[in-house]
């Protein structure tokens, strides 16, 4: 795995997503209300929409196209839907955010 810089922590709005592109991968990076950072694949497995535009609540993001919530820890789509998106390990060092790809 490779550690790739994706953003500065102070550039990420709390509870908002930001799309970053690493190689061919679209990744949604989220700063939670407690300043932890989570990252998941930025394509909804059902509607193919951008998850970075979803609403964050706790450790979940709600898909902007169909309102099902997706766990930011493991990418699992919650009931009654199913499926998952890839979740990425994130590292924050000295205000810099990295994703392991």
PyMOL commands that set and color helices and strands:
alter all, ss='L'
color gray80, all
select helices_A, chain A and resi 9-11+51-53
alter helices_A, ss='H'
color red, helices_A
select strands_A, chain A and resi 3-8+17-22+25-31+37-41+55-57+60-62+69-71+87-88+90-93+96-100
alter strands_A, ss='S'
color yellow, strands_A
deselect
rebuild
show_as cartoon
